[in-house]
Amino acid sequence: MPLARVSSKSQIVLPAAIRKKLQIKPGDELEISIRDNEIVIVKAAVSATEALDACGSEIWRGYEEELNKSRDQWN
């Protein structure tokens, strides 16, 4: 298991293998929370559509296009 050290400025560096696997790039936002006695770090979704896409279910694929078509019909 990769380790990270806390710097004197309370900063940590995410190991490269984890950044690559989760496709974390400079400027990405991470959600940090506490669960029991653990620190949980999750890559924050950029948009609601991206959050749905991250669910991993095929049912949400193409949802953004369908939503935009429906919005166009409302006008």
mmCIF file of the N, C-alpha and C atoms, coordinates in Angstrom:
data_MODEL
# 
_entry.id   MODEL 
# 
loop_
_atom_site.group_PDB 
_atom_site.id 
_atom_site.type_symbol 
_atom_site.label_atom_id 
_atom_site.label_alt_id 
_atom_site.label_comp_id 
_atom_site.label_asym_id 
_atom_site.label_entity_id 
_atom_site.label_seq_id 
_atom_site.pdbx_PDB_ins_code 
_atom_site.Cartn_x 
_atom_site.Cartn_y 
_atom_site.Cartn_z 
_atom_site.occupancy 
_atom_site.B_iso_or_equiv 
_atom_site.pdbx_formal_charge 
_atom_site.auth_seq_id 
_atom_site.auth_comp_id 
_atom_site.auth_asym_id 
_atom_site.auth_atom_id 
_atom_site.pdbx_PDB_model_num 
ATOM 1   N N  . MET A 1 1  ? 0.846   -1.176 0.000   1.00 0.00 ? 1  MET A N  1 
ATOM 2   C CA . MET A 1 1  ? 0.000   0.000  0.000   1.00 0.00 ? 1  MET A CA 1 
ATOM 3   C C  . MET A 1 1  ? 0.891   1.238  0.000   1.00 0.00 ? 1  MET A C  1 
ATOM 4   N N  . PRO A 1 2  ? 0.666   2.155  -0.960  1.00 0.00 ? 2  PRO A N  1 
ATOM 5   C CA . PRO A 1 2  ? 1.477   3.382  -1.006  1.00 0.00 ? 2  PRO A CA 1 
ATOM 6   C C  . PRO A 1 2  ? 1.243   4.259  0.236   1.00 0.00 ? 2  PRO A C  1 
ATOM 7   N N  . LEU A 1 3  ? 2.300   4.930  0.643   1.00 0.00 ? 3  LEU A N  1 
ATOM 8   C CA . LEU A 1 3  ? 2.209   5.843  1.789   1.00 0.00 ? 3  LEU A CA 1 
ATOM 9   C C  . LEU A 1 3  ? 2.372   7.280  1.326   1.00 0.00 ? 3  LEU A C  1 
ATOM 10  N N  . ALA A 1 4  ? 1.778   8.199  2.067   1.00 0.00 ? 4  ALA A N  1 
ATOM 11  C CA . ALA A 1 4  ? 1.963   9.633  1.839   1.00 0.00 ? 4  ALA A CA 1 
ATOM 12  C C  . ALA A 1 4  ? 2.357   10.252 3.174   1.00 0.00 ? 4  ALA A C  1 
ATOM 13  N N  . ARG A 1 5  ? 3.237   11.226 3.120   1.00 0.00 ? 5  ARG A N  1 
ATOM 14  C CA . ARG A 1 5  ? 3.699   11.895 4.332   1.00 0.00 ? 5  ARG A CA 1 
ATOM 15  C C  . ARG A 1 5  ? 3.086   13.291 4.385   1.00 0.00 ? 5  ARG A C  1 
ATOM 16  N N  . VAL A 1 6  ? 2.694   13.734 5.565   1.00 0.00 ? 6  VAL A N  1 
ATOM 17  C CA . VAL A 1 6  ? 2.145   15.076 5.746   1.00 0.00 ? 6  VAL A CA 1 
ATOM 18  C C  . VAL A 1 6  ? 3.310   16.041 5.911   1.00 0.00 ? 6  VAL A C  1 
ATOM 19  N N  . SER A 1 7  ? 3.314   17.102 5.083   1.00 0.00 ? 7  SER A N  1 
ATOM 20  C CA . SER A 1 7  ? 4.406   18.085 5.137   1.00 0.00 ? 7  SER A CA 1 
ATOM 21  C C  . SER A 1 7  ? 4.188   19.054 6.294   1.00 0.00 ? 7  SER A C  1 
ATOM 22  N N  . SER A 1 8  ? 5.163   19.938 6.494   1.00 0.00 ? 8  SER A N  1 
ATOM 23  C CA . SER A 1 8  ? 5.049   20.951 7.561   1.00 0.00 ? 8  SER A CA 1 
ATOM 24  C C  . SER A 1 8  ? 3.900   21.924 7.291   1.00 0.00 ? 8  SER A C  1 
ATOM 25  N N  . LYS A 1 9  ? 3.418   21.960 6.034   1.00 0.00 ? 9  LYS A N  1 
ATOM 26  C CA . LYS A 1 9  ? 2.276   22.812 5.663   1.00 0.00 ? 9  LYS A CA 1 
ATOM 27  C C  . LYS A 1 9  ? 0.971   22.009 5.617   1.00 0.00 ? 9  LYS A C  1 
ATOM 28  N N  . SER A 1 10 ? 0.983   20.821 6.212   1.00 0.00 ? 10 SER A N  1 
ATOM 29  C CA . SER A 1 10 ? -0.185  19.918 6.254   1.00 0.00 ? 10 SER A CA 1 
ATOM 30  C C  . SER A 1 10 ? -0.623  19.470 4.868   1.00 0.00 ? 10 SER A C  1 
ATOM 31  N N  . GLN A 1 11 ? 0.308   19.376 3.939   1.00 0.00 ? 11 GLN A N  1 
ATOM 32  C CA . GLN A 1 11 ? 0.004   18.928 2.576   1.00 0.00 ? 11 GLN A CA 1 
ATOM 33  C C  . GLN A 1 11 ? 0.436   17.484 2.406   1.00 0.00 ? 11 GLN A C  1 
ATOM 34  N N  . ILE A 1 12 ? -0.272  16.786 1.501   1.00 0.00 ? 12 ILE A N  1 
ATOM 35  C CA . ILE A 1 12 ? 0.128   15.431 1.138   1.00 0.00 ? 12 ILE A CA 1 
ATOM 36  C C  . ILE A 1 12 ? 0.241   15.357 -0.384  1.00 0.00 ? 12 ILE A C  1 
ATOM 37  N N  . VAL A 1 13 ? 1.015   14.399 -0.861  1.00 0.00 ? 13 VAL A N  1 
ATOM 38  C CA . VAL A 1 13 ? 1.137   14.144 -2.292  1.00 0.00 ? 13 VAL A CA 1 
ATOM 39  C C  . VAL A 1 13 ? 0.490   12.790 -2.554  1.00 0.00 ? 13 VAL A C  1 
ATOM 40  N N  . LEU A 1 14 ? -0.474  12.760 -3.481  1.00 0.00 ? 14 LEU A N  1 
ATOM 41  C CA . LEU A 1 14 ? -1.095  11.489 -3.840  1.00 0.00 ? 14 LEU A CA 1 
ATOM 42  C C  . LEU A 1 14 ? -0.120  10.679 -4.681  1.00 0.00 ? 14 LEU A C  1 
ATOM 43  N N  . PRO A 1 15 ? 0.047   9.416  -4.378  1.00 0.00 ? 15 PRO A N  1 
ATOM 44  C CA . PRO A 1 15 ? 0.968   8.587  -5.164  1.00 0.00 ? 15 PRO A CA 1 
ATOM 45  C C  . PRO A 1 15 ? 0.576   8.572  -6.646  1.00 0.00 ? 15 PRO A C  1 
ATOM 46  N N  . ALA A 1 16 ? 1.561   8.554  -7.517  1.00 0.00 ? 16 ALA A N  1 
ATOM 47  C CA . ALA A 1 16 ? 1.340   8.627  -8.960  1.00 0.00 ? 16 ALA A CA 1 
ATOM 48  C C  . ALA A 1 16 ? 0.423   7.512  -9.459  1.00 0.00 ? 16 ALA A C  1 
ATOM 49  N N  . ALA A 1 17 ? 0.586   6.306  -8.945  1.00 0.00 ? 17 ALA A N  1 
ATOM 50  C CA . ALA A 1 17 ? -0.244  5.179  -9.404  1.00 0.00 ? 17 ALA A CA 1 
ATOM 51  C C  . ALA A 1 17 ? -1.722  5.440  -9.125  1.00 0.00 ? 17 ALA A C  1 
ATOM 52  N N  . ILE A 1 18 ? -2.024  6.043  -7.985  1.00 0.00 ? 18 ILE A N  1 
ATOM 53  C CA . ILE A 1 18 ? -3.422  6.353  -7.639  1.00 0.00 ? 18 ILE A CA 1 
ATOM 54  C C  . ILE A 1 18 ? -3.937  7.477  -8.526  1.00 0.00 ? 18 ILE A C  1 
ATOM 55  N N  . ARG A 1 19 ? -3.113  8.521  -8.734  1.00 0.00 ? 19 ARG A N  1 
ATOM 56  C CA . ARG A 1 19 ? -3.537  9.632  -9.613  1.00 0.00 ? 19 ARG A CA 1 
ATOM 57  C C  . ARG A 1 19 ? -3.840  9.128  -11.013 1.00 0.00 ? 19 ARG A C  1 
ATOM 58  N N  . LYS A 1 20 ? -3.003  8.252  -11.526 1.00 0.00 ? 20 LYS A N  1 
ATOM 59  C CA . LYS A 1 20 ? -3.206  7.722  -12.873 1.00 0.00 ? 20 LYS A CA 1 
ATOM 60  C C  . LYS A 1 20 ? -4.477  6.873  -12.944 1.00 0.00 ? 20 LYS A C  1 
ATOM 61  N N  . LYS A 1 21 ? -4.650  5.995  -11.970 1.00 0.00 ? 21 LYS A N  1 
ATOM 62  C CA . LYS A 1 21 ? -5.808  5.097  -11.989 1.00 0.00 ? 21 LYS A CA 1 
ATOM 63  C C  . LYS A 1 21 ? -7.122  5.877  -11.919 1.00 0.00 ? 21 LYS A C  1 
ATOM 64  N N  . LEU A 1 22 ? -7.166  6.941  -11.126 1.00 0.00 ? 22 LEU A N  1 
ATOM 65  C CA . LEU A 1 22 ? -8.385  7.741  -10.971 1.00 0.00 ? 22 LEU A CA 1 
ATOM 66  C C  . LEU A 1 22 ? -8.429  8.941  -11.907 1.00 0.00 ? 22 LEU A C  1 
ATOM 67  N N  . GLN A 1 23 ? -7.414  9.066  -12.757 1.00 0.00 ? 23 GLN A N  1 
ATOM 68  C CA . GLN A 1 23 ? -7.324  10.165 -13.719 1.00 0.00 ? 23 GLN A CA 1 
ATOM 69  C C  . GLN A 1 23 ? -7.451  11.528 -13.029 1.00 0.00 ? 23 GLN A C  1 
ATOM 70  N N  . ILE A 1 24 ? -6.704  11.692 -11.952 1.00 0.00 ? 24 ILE A N  1 
ATOM 71  C CA . ILE A 1 24 ? -6.684  12.959 -11.216 1.00 0.00 ? 24 ILE A CA 1 
ATOM 72  C C  . ILE A 1 24 ? -5.592  13.825 -11.814 1.00 0.00 ? 24 ILE A C  1 
ATOM 73  N N  . LYS A 1 25 ? -5.977  15.029 -12.224 1.00 0.00 ? 25 LYS A N  1 
ATOM 74  C CA . LYS A 1 25 ? -5.050  15.955 -12.874 1.00 0.00 ? 25 LYS A CA 1 
ATOM 75  C C  . LYS A 1 25 ? -4.970  17.256 -12.073 1.00 0.00 ? 25 LYS A C  1 
ATOM 76  N N  . PRO A 1 26 ? -3.926  18.057 -12.289 1.00 0.00 ? 26 PRO A N  1 
ATOM 77  C CA . PRO A 1 26 ? -3.842  19.346 -11.600 1.00 0.00 ? 26 PRO A CA 1 
ATOM 78  C C  . PRO A 1 26 ? -5.114  20.169 -11.840 1.00 0.00 ? 26 PRO A C  1 
ATOM 79  N N  . GLY A 1 27 ? -5.638  20.742 -10.788 1.00 0.00 ? 27 GLY A N  1 
ATOM 80  C CA . GLY A 1 27 ? -6.848  21.556 -10.880 1.00 0.00 ? 27 GLY A CA 1 
ATOM 81  C C  . GLY A 1 27 ? -8.117  20.786 -10.547 1.00 0.00 ? 27 GLY A C  1 
ATOM 82  N N  . ASP A 1 28 ? -8.065  19.447 -10.544 1.00 0.00 ? 28 ASP A N  1 
ATOM 83  C CA . ASP A 1 28 ? -9.243  18.660 -10.162 1.00 0.00 ? 28 ASP A CA 1 
ATOM 84  C C  . ASP A 1 28 ? -9.564  18.909 -8.694  1.00 0.00 ? 28 ASP A C  1 
ATOM 85  N N  . GLU A 1 29 ? -10.844 18.851 -8.359  1.00 0.00 ? 29 GLU A N  1 
ATOM 86  C CA . GLU A 1 29 ? -11.255 19.010 -6.969  1.00 0.00 ? 29 GLU A CA 1 
ATOM 87  C C  . GLU A 1 29 ? -11.498 17.648 -6.352  1.00 0.00 ? 29 GLU A C  1 
ATOM 88  N N  . LEU A 1 30 ? -11.127 17.513 -5.081  1.00 0.00 ? 30 LEU A N  1 
ATOM 89  C CA . LEU A 1 30 ? -11.320 16.273 -4.343  1.00 0.00 ? 30 LEU A CA 1 
ATOM 90  C C  . LEU A 1 30 ? -12.203 16.549 -3.134  1.00 0.00 ? 30 LEU A C  1 
ATOM 91  N N  . GLU A 1 31 ? -13.155 15.657 -2.881  1.00 0.00 ? 31 GLU A N  1 
ATOM 92  C CA . GLU A 1 31 ? -14.002 15.760 -1.690  1.00 0.00 ? 31 GLU A CA 1 
ATOM 93  C C  . GLU A 1 31 ? -13.322 14.960 -0.586  1.00 0.00 ? 31 GLU A C  1 
ATOM 94  N N  . ILE A 1 32 ? -13.167 15.580 0.580   1.00 0.00 ? 32 ILE A N  1 
ATOM 95  C CA . ILE A 1 32 ? -12.489 14.926 1.697   1.00 0.00 ? 32 ILE A CA 1 
ATOM 96  C C  . ILE A 1 32 ? -13.463 14.848 2.866   1.00 0.00 ? 32 ILE A C  1 
ATOM 97  N N  . SER A 1 33 ? -13.623 13.637 3.403   1.00 0.00 ? 33 SER A N  1 
ATOM 98  C CA . SER A 1 33 ? -14.548 13.452 4.524   1.00 0.00 ? 33 SER A CA 1 
ATOM 99  C C  . SER A 1 33 ? -13.961 12.442 5.502   1.00 0.00 ? 33 SER A C  1 
ATOM 100 N N  . ILE A 1 34 ? -14.643 12.286 6.614   1.00 0.00 ? 34 ILE A N  1 
ATOM 101 C CA . ILE A 1 34 ? -14.229 11.332 7.639   1.00 0.00 ? 34 ILE A CA 1 
ATOM 102 C C  . ILE A 1 34 ? -15.314 10.268 7.747   1.00 0.00 ? 34 ILE A C  1 
ATOM 103 N N  . ARG A 1 35 ? -14.897 9.013  7.703   1.00 0.00 ? 35 ARG A N  1 
ATOM 104 C CA . ARG A 1 35 ? -15.815 7.890  7.902   1.00 0.00 ? 35 ARG A CA 1 
ATOM 105 C C  . ARG A 1 35 ? -15.219 7.034  9.000   1.00 0.00 ? 35 ARG A C  1 
ATOM 106 N N  . ASP A 1 36 ? -15.916 6.971  10.116  1.00 0.00 ? 36 ASP A N  1 
ATOM 107 C CA . ASP A 1 36 ? -15.400 6.277  11.301  1.00 0.00 ? 36 ASP A CA 1 
ATOM 108 C C  . ASP A 1 36 ? -14.030 6.866  11.645  1.00 0.00 ? 36 ASP A C  1 
ATOM 109 N N  . ASN A 1 37 ? -12.977 6.088  11.541  1.00 0.00 ? 37 ASN A N  1 
ATOM 110 C CA . ASN A 1 37 ? -11.638 6.577  11.872  1.00 0.00 ? 37 ASN A CA 1 
ATOM 111 C C  . ASN A 1 37 ? -10.764 6.639  10.623  1.00 0.00 ? 37 ASN A C  1 
ATOM 112 N N  . GLU A 1 38 ? -11.400 6.911  9.452   1.00 0.00 ? 38 GLU A N  1 
ATOM 113 C CA . GLU A 1 38 ? -10.681 6.948  8.183   1.00 0.00 ? 38 GLU A CA 1 
ATOM 114 C C  . GLU A 1 38 ? -10.887 8.282  7.481   1.00 0.00 ? 38 GLU A C  1 
ATOM 115 N N  . ILE A 1 39 ? -9.888  8.701  6.733   1.00 0.00 ? 39 ILE A N  1 
ATOM 116 C CA . ILE A 1 39 ? -10.015 9.852  5.844   1.00 0.00 ? 39 ILE A CA 1 
ATOM 117 C C  . ILE A 1 39 ? -10.406 9.305  4.480   1.00 0.00 ? 39 ILE A C  1 
ATOM 118 N N  . VAL A 1 40 ? -11.480 9.826  3.912   1.00 0.00 ? 40 VAL A N  1 
ATOM 119 C CA . VAL A 1 40 ? -11.959 9.369  2.614   1.00 0.00 ? 40 VAL A CA 1 
ATOM 120 C C  . VAL A 1 40 ? -11.786 10.506 1.622   1.00 0.00 ? 40 VAL A C  1 
ATOM 121 N N  . ILE A 1 41 ? -11.069 10.249 0.525   1.00 0.00 ? 41 ILE A N  1 
ATOM 122 C CA . ILE A 1 41 ? -10.839 11.244 -0.514  1.00 0.00 ? 41 ILE A CA 1 
ATOM 123 C C  . ILE A 1 41 ? -11.468 10.723 -1.793  1.00 0.00 ? 41 ILE A C  1 
ATOM 124 N N  . VAL A 1 42 ? -12.384 11.521 -2.370  1.00 0.00 ? 42 VAL A N  1 
ATOM 125 C CA . VAL A 1 42 ? -13.102 11.130 -3.574  1.00 0.00 ? 42 VAL A CA 1 
ATOM 126 C C  . VAL A 1 42 ? -12.952 12.236 -4.609  1.00 0.00 ? 42 VAL A C  1 
ATOM 127 N N  . LYS A 1 43 ? -12.696 11.859 -5.855  1.00 0.00 ? 43 LYS A N  1 
ATOM 128 C CA . LYS A 1 43 ? -12.632 12.847 -6.925  1.00 0.00 ? 43 LYS A CA 1 
ATOM 129 C C  . LYS A 1 43 ? -14.025 13.444 -7.106  1.00 0.00 ? 43 LYS A C  1 
ATOM 130 N N  . ALA A 1 44 ? -14.124 14.772 -7.013  1.00 0.00 ? 44 ALA A N  1 
ATOM 131 C CA . ALA A 1 44 ? -15.408 15.455 -7.128  1.00 0.00 ? 44 ALA A CA 1 
ATOM 132 C C  . ALA A 1 44 ? -15.855 15.471 -8.586  1.00 0.00 ? 44 ALA A C  1 
ATOM 133 N N  . ALA A 1 45 ? -17.147 15.263 -8.803  1.00 0.00 ? 45 ALA A N  1 
ATOM 134 C CA . ALA A 1 45 ? -17.707 15.324 -10.146 1.00 0.00 ? 45 ALA A CA 1 
ATOM 135 C C  . ALA A 1 45 ? -17.744 16.779 -10.603 1.00 0.00 ? 45 ALA A C  1 
ATOM 136 N N  . VAL A 1 46 ? -17.490 17.007 -11.884 1.00 0.00 ? 46 VAL A N  1 
ATOM 137 C CA . VAL A 1 46 ? -17.487 18.360 -12.433 1.00 0.00 ? 46 VAL A CA 1 
ATOM 138 C C  . VAL A 1 46 ? -18.921 18.836 -12.673 1.00 0.00 ? 46 VAL A C  1 
ATOM 139 N N  . SER A 1 47 ? -19.790 17.939 -13.093 1.00 0.00 ? 47 SER A N  1 
ATOM 140 C CA . SER A 1 47 ? -21.174 18.309 -13.374 1.00 0.00 ? 47 SER A CA 1 
ATOM 141 C C  . SER A 1 47 ? -22.089 17.174 -12.948 1.00 0.00 ? 47 SER A C  1 
ATOM 142 N N  . ALA A 1 48 ? -23.382 17.456 -12.907 1.00 0.00 ? 48 ALA A N  1 
ATOM 143 C CA . ALA A 1 48 ? -24.351 16.422 -12.557 1.00 0.00 ? 48 ALA A CA 1 
ATOM 144 C C  . ALA A 1 48 ? -24.309 15.295 -13.579 1.00 0.00 ? 48 ALA A C  1 
ATOM 145 N N  . THR A 1 49 ? -24.118 15.639 -14.840 1.00 0.00 ? 49 THR A N  1 
ATOM 146 C CA . THR A 1 49 ? -24.049 14.619 -15.888 1.00 0.00 ? 49 THR A CA 1 
ATOM 147 C C  . THR A 1 49 ? -22.838 13.728 -15.679 1.00 0.00 ? 49 THR A C  1 
ATOM 148 N N  . GLU A 1 50 ? -21.708 14.337 -15.309 1.00 0.00 ? 50 GLU A N  1 
ATOM 149 C CA . GLU A 1 50 ? -20.506 13.544 -15.052 1.00 0.00 ? 50 GLU A CA 1 
ATOM 150 C C  . GLU A 1 50 ? -20.722 12.648 -13.840 1.00 0.00 ? 50 GLU A C  1 
ATOM 151 N N  . ALA A 1 51 ? -21.437 13.140 -12.833 1.00 0.00 ? 51 ALA A N  1 
ATOM 152 C CA . ALA A 1 51 ? -21.722 12.321 -11.657 1.00 0.00 ? 51 ALA A CA 1 
ATOM 153 C C  . ALA A 1 51 ? -22.563 11.114 -12.041 1.00 0.00 ? 51 ALA A C  1 
ATOM 154 N N  . LEU A 1 52 ? -23.550 11.322 -12.909 1.00 0.00 ? 52 LEU A N  1 
ATOM 155 C CA . LEU A 1 52 ? -24.369 10.204 -13.377 1.00 0.00 ? 52 LEU A CA 1 
ATOM 156 C C  . LEU A 1 52 ? -23.518 9.220  -14.173 1.00 0.00 ? 52 LEU A C  1 
ATOM 157 N N  . ASP A 1 53 ? -22.627 9.755  -14.998 1.00 0.00 ? 53 ASP A N  1 
ATOM 158 C CA . ASP A 1 53 ? -21.749 8.917  -15.798 1.00 0.00 ? 53 ASP A CA 1 
ATOM 159 C C  . ASP A 1 53 ? -20.856 8.070  -14.897 1.00 0.00 ? 53 ASP A C  1 
ATOM 160 N N  . ALA A 1 54 ? -20.444 8.649  -13.779 1.00 0.00 ? 54 ALA A N  1 
ATOM 161 C CA . ALA A 1 54 ? -19.562 7.936  -12.856 1.00 0.00 ? 54 ALA A CA 1 
ATOM 162 C C  . ALA A 1 54 ? -20.270 6.792  -12.144 1.00 0.00 ? 54 ALA A C  1 
ATOM 163 N N  . CYS A 1 55 ? -21.585 6.774  -12.198 1.00 0.00 ? 55 CYS A N  1 
ATOM 164 C CA . CYS A 1 55 ? -22.325 5.683  -11.557 1.00 0.00 ? 55 CYS A CA 1 
ATOM 165 C C  . CYS A 1 55 ? -22.001 4.344  -12.204 1.00 0.00 ? 55 CYS A C  1 
ATOM 166 N N  . GLY A 1 56 ? -21.533 4.380  -13.432 1.00 0.00 ? 56 GLY A N  1 
ATOM 167 C CA . GLY A 1 56 ? -21.132 3.157  -14.098 1.00 0.00 ? 56 GLY A CA 1 
ATOM 168 C C  . GLY A 1 56 ? -22.259 2.402  -14.757 1.00 0.00 ? 56 GLY A C  1 
ATOM 169 N N  . SER A 1 57 ? -23.450 2.926  -14.691 1.00 0.00 ? 57 SER A N  1 
ATOM 170 C CA . SER A 1 57 ? -24.582 2.225  -15.288 1.00 0.00 ? 57 SER A CA 1 
ATOM 171 C C  . SER A 1 57 ? -24.791 2.701  -16.724 1.00 0.00 ? 57 SER A C  1 
ATOM 172 N N  . GLU A 1 58 ? -25.030 1.767  -17.616 1.00 0.00 ? 58 GLU A N  1 
ATOM 173 C CA . GLU A 1 58 ? -25.277 2.103  -19.023 1.00 0.00 ? 58 GLU A CA 1 
ATOM 174 C C  . GLU A 1 58 ? -26.568 2.897  -19.195 1.00 0.00 ? 58 GLU A C  1 
ATOM 175 N N  . ILE A 1 59 ? -27.462 2.835  -18.231 1.00 0.00 ? 59 ILE A N  1 
ATOM 176 C CA . ILE A 1 59 ? -28.749 3.520  -18.353 1.00 0.00 ? 59 ILE A CA 1 
ATOM 177 C C  . ILE A 1 59 ? -28.570 5.038  -18.486 1.00 0.00 ? 59 ILE A C  1 
ATOM 178 N N  . TRP A 1 60 ? -27.463 5.579  -17.952 1.00 0.00 ? 60 TRP A N  1 
ATOM 179 C CA . TRP A 1 60 ? -27.257 7.028  -17.981 1.00 0.00 ? 60 TRP A CA 1 
ATOM 180 C C  . TRP A 1 60 ? -26.504 7.500  -19.217 1.00 0.00 ? 60 TRP A C  1 
ATOM 181 N N  . ARG A 1 61 ? -25.981 6.588  -20.021 1.00 0.00 ? 61 ARG A N  1 
ATOM 182 C CA . ARG A 1 61 ? -25.220 6.997  -21.204 1.00 0.00 ? 61 ARG A CA 1 
ATOM 183 C C  . ARG A 1 61 ? -26.122 7.782  -22.159 1.00 0.00 ? 61 ARG A C  1 
ATOM 184 N N  . GLY A 1 62 ? -25.646 8.919  -22.639 1.00 0.00 ? 62 GLY A N  1 
ATOM 185 C CA . GLY A 1 62 ? -26.418 9.751  -23.558 1.00 0.00 ? 62 GLY A CA 1 
ATOM 186 C C  . GLY A 1 62 ? -27.495 10.578 -22.879 1.00 0.00 ? 62 GLY A C  1 
ATOM 187 N N  . TYR A 1 63 ? -27.516 10.592 -21.571 1.00 0.00 ? 63 TYR A N  1 
ATOM 188 C CA . TYR A 1 63 ? -28.559 11.315 -20.838 1.00 0.00 ? 63 TYR A CA 1 
ATOM 189 C C  . TYR A 1 63 ? -28.514 12.810 -21.114 1.00 0.00 ? 63 TYR A C  1 
ATOM 190 N N  . GLU A 1 64 ? -27.330 13.356 -21.235 1.00 0.00 ? 64 GLU A N  1 
ATOM 191 C CA . GLU A 1 64 ? -27.192 14.798 -21.452 1.00 0.00 ? 64 GLU A CA 1 
ATOM 192 C C  . GLU A 1 64 ? -27.867 15.210 -22.762 1.00 0.00 ? 64 GLU A C  1 
ATOM 193 N N  . GLU A 1 65 ? -27.678 14.437 -23.818 1.00 0.00 ? 65 GLU A N  1 
ATOM 194 C CA . GLU A 1 65 ? -28.305 14.746 -25.106 1.00 0.00 ? 65 GLU A CA 1 
ATOM 195 C C  . GLU A 1 65 ? -29.828 14.662 -25.000 1.00 0.00 ? 65 GLU A C  1 
ATOM 196 N N  . GLU A 1 66 ? -30.315 13.629 -24.328 1.00 0.00 ? 66 GLU A N  1 
ATOM 197 C CA . GLU A 1 66 ? -31.766 13.466 -24.153 1.00 0.00 ? 66 GLU A CA 1 
ATOM 198 C C  . GLU A 1 66 ? -32.345 14.626 -23.356 1.00 0.00 ? 66 GLU A C  1 
ATOM 199 N N  . LEU A 1 67 ? -31.639 15.047 -22.322 1.00 0.00 ? 67 LEU A N  1 
ATOM 200 C CA . LEU A 1 67 ? -32.093 16.162 -21.498 1.00 0.00 ? 67 LEU A CA 1 
ATOM 201 C C  . LEU A 1 67 ? -32.138 17.454 -22.311 1.00 0.00 ? 67 LEU A C  1 
ATOM 202 N N  . ASN A 1 68 ? -31.121 17.708 -23.121 1.00 0.00 ? 68 ASN A N  1 
ATOM 203 C CA . ASN A 1 68 ? -31.100 18.907 -23.948 1.00 0.00 ? 68 ASN A CA 1 
ATOM 204 C C  . ASN A 1 68 ? -32.233 18.907 -24.978 1.00 0.00 ? 68 ASN A C  1 
ATOM 205 N N  . LYS A 1 69 ? -32.526 17.761 -25.553 1.00 0.00 ? 69 LYS A N  1 
ATOM 206 C CA . LYS A 1 69 ? -33.647 17.666 -26.513 1.00 0.00 ? 69 LYS A CA 1 
ATOM 207 C C  . LYS A 1 69 ? -34.960 17.976 -25.803 1.00 0.00 ? 69 LYS A C  1 
ATOM 208 N N  . SER A 1 70 ? -35.141 17.446 -24.612 1.00 0.00 ? 70 SER A N  1 
ATOM 209 C CA . SER A 1 70 ? -36.371 17.705 -23.859 1.00 0.00 ? 70 SER A CA 1 
ATOM 210 C C  . SER A 1 70 ? -36.504 19.183 -23.524 1.00 0.00 ? 70 SER A C  1 
ATOM 211 N N  . ARG A 1 71 ? -35.394 19.810 -23.134 1.00 0.00 ? 71 ARG A N  1 
ATOM 212 C CA . ARG A 1 71 ? -35.426 21.248 -22.803 1.00 0.00 ? 71 ARG A CA 1 
ATOM 213 C C  . ARG A 1 71 ? -35.787 22.073 -24.040 1.00 0.00 ? 71 ARG A C  1 
ATOM 214 N N  . ASP A 1 72 ? -35.283 21.677 -25.202 1.00 0.00 ? 72 ASP A N  1 
ATOM 215 C CA . ASP A 1 72 ? -35.605 22.399 -26.435 1.00 0.00 ? 72 ASP A CA 1 
ATOM 216 C C  . ASP A 1 72 ? -37.095 22.320 -26.735 1.00 0.00 ? 72 ASP A C  1 
ATOM 217 N N  . GLN A 1 73 ? -37.743 21.222 -26.404 1.00 0.00 ? 73 GLN A N  1 
ATOM 218 C CA . GLN A 1 73 ? -39.172 21.042 -26.648 1.00 0.00 ? 73 GLN A CA 1 
ATOM 219 C C  . GLN A 1 73 ? -40.023 21.904 -25.724 1.00 0.00 ? 73 GLN A C  1 
ATOM 220 N N  . TRP A 1 74 ? -39.484 22.301 -24.561 1.00 0.00 ? 74 TRP A N  1 
ATOM 221 C CA . TRP A 1 74 ? -40.240 23.097 -23.615 1.00 0.00 ? 74 TRP A CA 1 
ATOM 222 C C  . TRP A 1 74 ? -40.485 24.512 -24.133 1.00 0.00 ? 74 TRP A C  1 
ATOM 223 N N  . ASN A 1 75 ? -39.621 24.995 -24.997 1.00 0.00 ? 75 ASN A N  1 
ATOM 224 C CA . ASN A 1 75 ? -39.725 26.388 -25.473 1.00 0.00 ? 75 ASN A CA 1 
ATOM 225 C C  . ASN A 1 75 ? -40.767 26.556 -26.539 1.00 0.00 ? 75 ASN A C  1 
# 
